[in-house]
Amino acid sequence: MLRFCTAGESHGEALISVISGVPAGVEIDQEFVNRELWRRQQGYGRGGRMRIERDTAHFISGVRHGKTIGSPISLRIENRDWKNWEEALPVNAGDPAKHKRVASPRPGHADLAGALKYNLPEARYVLERASARESAARVAIGAVAKLLLRTIEVEVLSHVIAVGKAAFDGAPEWAQMRALLQKEDVLLSCIDPEVEQRMKAEVDQALRTGDSVGGIFEVIGHHVPPGLGTYANWDERLDAQLAAAVMSLQAVKAVEIGRGVHAAVSFGSQVHDAIGYSPEQNDKNGDEHFTRFTRAQNNAGGIEGGISNGEDVVVRGYLKPISTLRRPLESVDFATREPVKAAYERSDVCVVPAAGVAGEAMVALTLARCALEKFGADSVMELERNYKSYCKQIAEY
Ligand SMILES: Cc1cc2nc3c(=O)[nH]c(=O)nc-3n(C[C@H](O)[C@H](O)[C@H](O)COP(=O)(O)O)c2cc1C
C-alpha cells in the first residue's frame, strides 16, 4: 500500500518526507523532482520567504543507482531560513529571551484553535507546523508519484482558473497545459494571457491595500485508465479520496470534481456526459482511447460511481484568501486579553498557482495509490505487465 507522511516546521532545520509502497525500478529523475519544488515556489503574490529558499530534495533512502528499490523512500528539504531562526527556535532549551512570540492570533489561521488545543501560551509553535511550508514536502513525494505514474502513461498538471473575481471559463487542451509547464515566468498559471492580466490586477489590488486574495486551481489527471477506485466501500471511492487529499491542503476550503458545482444547479439532461460507441479506438486526432465507448463531454470529471471512467480526472481546489494581512483584523492579545490587531509576519498575498502544484502532488499520490491497488505490483515491470493486460481486456470489451 502506498503511504506517506511529512515532518518539519516552517522555520525548523528541514522538512522530511517518507513514502513507502513504491514498487522497485521507478527511475528517480532528481532534476524533475527539484523542478516540481521550484514550481511550488513560483507565482505572482508570493512573499519574501520564497526569495530565501531554493528547495532541493536530498534523497536519503529507498533509491539506489537512480532507481527505487522497494524500500521506504525518505528525503530532506533544507530550510535556508533556519539560520535566521536557530536561536529563536532551538531544539534544546536555548535562551527563552530570544523566542519570537506570535502575540495575537490571526483570524483564519490555526493560531487560536491550535493554542487552545495544545495548551500553548501563544501561537509560535502552532503556525510553525500549520504553515503551508509543509506542502513542499508533499510536492517532493508527489513528484515521486508522478514518476511512478509515467509507467502507466498518466500525467498530472494544474492551471489556475480564478484569482479573486478574475476567472477563466473554458476547457484547456492538454498541449496548453504542457506549455504552461515550460514557462519560466509562472505569473498566475492561467492559460489565457488576457485573463491572467486581470488576475494580476486582483493581486495588485490586494498588495496595494494590505489585503490578500484567494482563487481556484484545477488539477487534471490525463490518460487515467478506467477502473481506479470503487463504489464498493465509501472510503474506496476515487472522488472521496481525491476530495480528502486536496482538502487537506492548507487554505483549501472546497473541492469540486468535474463540473460538480454547476451540475448542482442544472437539469440532469444538461450535465450528464452522453455515451456513444465508435468502431475505432483512435479518435480523429489519432489518439488511442482505452475503450471504444465515447463521451460527448466530461462534466463528470472522469469519475462515475467513485470509479475513473477513462476521461481526464478533473479536480478543483477552492482557496480562501491568505489570513495574514498587512492591514490586520481585530484580535486579542494572548497575554493581556486586551483587544489588539492580529499579528503580522512576512506573508504571501496570493498562492493559487503554488497551491495548484501542491494539488497536483496530492492528486498524483492518490492516483498512484489507487493504481497500485488496481494493478498490484512490487516492480515496475510487474506494474507495466498488469496494466497492459488490463488495457487489452477493456479494449476488447
Ligand atoms: C502554498 C501556500 C502558501 C501559503 N502561505 C501562507 C502565508 O504566507 N501566510 C498565511 O497566513 N497563510 C498562508 N497559507 C495558508 C495557511 O497555511 C492556512 O490558511 C493556515 O495553515 C490555516 O489552515 P486552513 O486555512 O486550512 O484552515 C498558504 C497556503 C498555501 C497552500
The ligand as an SDF file (V2000), in Angstrom:
LIG
                    3D

 31 33  0  0  0  0  0  0  0  0999 V2000
    1.2550   27.3990   -0.9720 C   0  0  0  0  0  0  0  0  0  0  0  0
    0.6120   28.0480    0.2300 C   0  0  0  0  0  0  0  0  0  0  0  0
    1.2520   29.1090    0.8590 C   0  0  0  0  0  0  0  0  0  0  0  0
    0.6620   29.7480    1.9500 C   0  0  0  0  0  0  0  0  0  0  0  0
    1.2910   30.8380    2.5070 N   0  0  0  0  0  0  0  0  0  0  0  0
    0.7030   31.4870    3.5380 C   0  0  0  0  0  0  0  0  0  0  0  0
    1.2860   32.6580    4.0820 C   0  0  0  0  0  0  0  0  0  0  0  0
    2.3400   33.1340    3.6460 O   0  0  0  0  0  0  0  0  0  0  0  0
    0.6450   33.2610    5.1200 N   0  0  0  0  0  0  0  0  0  0  0  0
   -0.5350   32.7830    5.6360 C   0  0  0  0  0  0  0  0  0  0  0  0
   -1.0760   33.3620    6.5580 O   0  0  0  0  0  0  0  0  0  0  0  0
   -1.1100   31.6730    5.1320 N   0  0  0  0  0  0  0  0  0  0  0  0
   -0.5300   31.0150    4.1040 C   0  0  0  0  0  0  0  0  0  0  0  0
   -1.1330   29.8880    3.5910 N   0  0  0  0  0  0  0  0  0  0  0  0
   -2.3800   29.3850    4.1860 C   0  0  0  0  0  0  0  0  0  0  0  0
   -2.2020   28.8570    5.5940 C   0  0  0  0  0  0  0  0  0  0  0  0
   -1.1750   27.8810    5.6440 O   0  0  0  0  0  0  0  0  0  0  0  0
   -3.5200   28.2900    6.1190 C   0  0  0  0  0  0  0  0  0  0  0  0
   -4.5450   29.2100    5.9350 O   0  0  0  0  0  0  0  0  0  0  0  0
   -3.4000   28.0020    7.6110 C   0  0  0  0  0  0  0  0  0  0  0  0
   -2.4750   26.9480    7.8160 O   0  0  0  0  0  0  0  0  0  0  0  0
   -4.7270   27.6000    8.2620 C   0  0  0  0  0  0  0  0  0  0  0  0
   -5.2490   26.4480    7.6750 O   0  0  0  0  0  0  0  0  0  0  0  0
   -6.6520   26.4500    6.9050 P   0  0  0  0  0  0  0  0  0  0  0  0
   -6.6900   27.7080    6.0770 O   0  0  0  0  0  0  0  0  0  0  0  0
   -6.6250   25.2470    6.0470 O   0  0  0  0  0  0  0  0  0  0  0  0
   -7.7310   26.4530    7.9360 O   0  0  0  0  0  0  0  0  0  0  0  0
   -0.5790   29.2650    2.4600 C   0  0  0  0  0  0  0  0  0  0  0  0
   -1.2040   28.1850    1.8360 C   0  0  0  0  0  0  0  0  0  0  0  0
   -0.6420   27.5820    0.7140 C   0  0  0  0  0  0  0  0  0  0  0  0
   -1.3360   26.4400    0.0660 C   0  0  0  0  0  0  0  0  0  0  0  0
  1  2  1  0
  2  3  1  0
  2 30  2  0
  3  4  2  0
  4  5  1  0
  4 28  1  0
  5  6  2  0
  6  7  1  0
  6 13  1  0
  7  8  2  0
  7  9  1  0
  9 10  1  0
 10 11  2  0
 10 12  1  0
 12 13  2  0
 13 14  1  0
 14 15  1  0
 14 28  1  0
 15 16  1  0
 16 17  1  0
 16 18  1  0
 18 19  1  0
 18 20  1  0
 20 21  1  0
 20 22  1  0
 22 23  1  0
 23 24  1  0
 24 25  2  0
 24 26  1  0
 24 27  1  0
 28 29  2  0
 29 30  1  0
 30 31  1  0
M  END
$$$$
